Amino acid sequence: MTFHDELRRYDGLDFDRFFSQVADADIARIIAKNRLSPMDYLALLSPRAASHLEAIATRAHELTVRHFGRAVVLFTPLYLANFCTNQCVYCGFNTKNELERRKLTVEEVEAEAQEIAKSGLKHILILTGEDRKVTPVSYMVECVQALKKYFTSISIEVYPLTREEYGELAEAGVDGMTMFQEVYDEPAYLELHPKGPKRNYLRRLEAPERAAAAGIRQITTGALLGLHDWRREAFFTGVHTDFLQRTYPDIEVAISPPRMRPHLGGFPPKEIVSDADLVQYILAFRLFMPRAGVTVSTRENAKLRENLLSLGVTKMSAGVCTQVGGRASGQDDPGQFEISDGRSVAEMAEMLYSKGYQPVYKDWQYL
Ligand code: SF4
């Protein structure tokens, strides 16, 4: 059974009706449970649960400290290229947007790696736009080989690959992958992805399964919040993560809950996801999947990231630059989106220590 089959089980689910039936007593009962069902998780995402955030936060904090301690893994993204063949209406790299398209040579990748390595980081996430011809898997393999000299954990956020291609990258040294489904609701997905290979909903949806089957050990999924009803999208992201964990018990799973940020092209979010909504999502997810990671990126501002720390976050980006080759060249093109927290790795580490948390630079070594 694939995740798509699992998703079909929820086809007839009337979310509004379900939410209208959630009572205060249900929330209290769910908080006290040791193991939540998907419907318990959905109840925690309900508008009714929004008035119980304090009690849910206490439980989420307990679970996070029990499973992760007071530690946050730091990593940074490295944009290898911004060529893209898609027309996602909400993205600055959309093929129709006019911007200087760049692709780093392997030497330039190494120069960026040297800059990043000075900060002490050992975990890196490499990104490309989605253009198979300009950034084929063979190019990614070469980049990974250069990066391995500096980093102990290399993750990818690239277009959906075949199982064999994920295997090739795992062999080269990639140990993590992030695949944002962007929108789990299929009709909404098709509307937001009018042209290009990304329009293939199923191919994207099943990419994490192919990666896990090919031996990539750490899988992060997520929806881009603001594109569709956040409660449903948070629910399906959680159900997806749970499916991956059950189907591939030897992998580490995580979610990332990015909210839409301004970008070149200026597509307005369909709905505004407030800070309180984001908090509710992270708390509900922590109770549903106590051992799963939660990554919060620099799309969120410094103050909010600090407030989210004790609620379930396990991984944060730092020293971020969304321009291709922006660190070594100092080039200042428009990036994929605007960042809100521009703190360096050292500043992030200092903040974590001041809050009683330990910044973790390395928790994995590829042998
Ligand atoms: S979201 Fe990704 S695939 Fe879509 S336009 Fe941006 S870079 Fe391309």
Residues whose N, C-alpha, C, O or C-beta is under 5 A from the ligand:
A	BS01	SF4	C84 N86 Q87 C88 C91 F93 N94 T95 G129 E130 K198
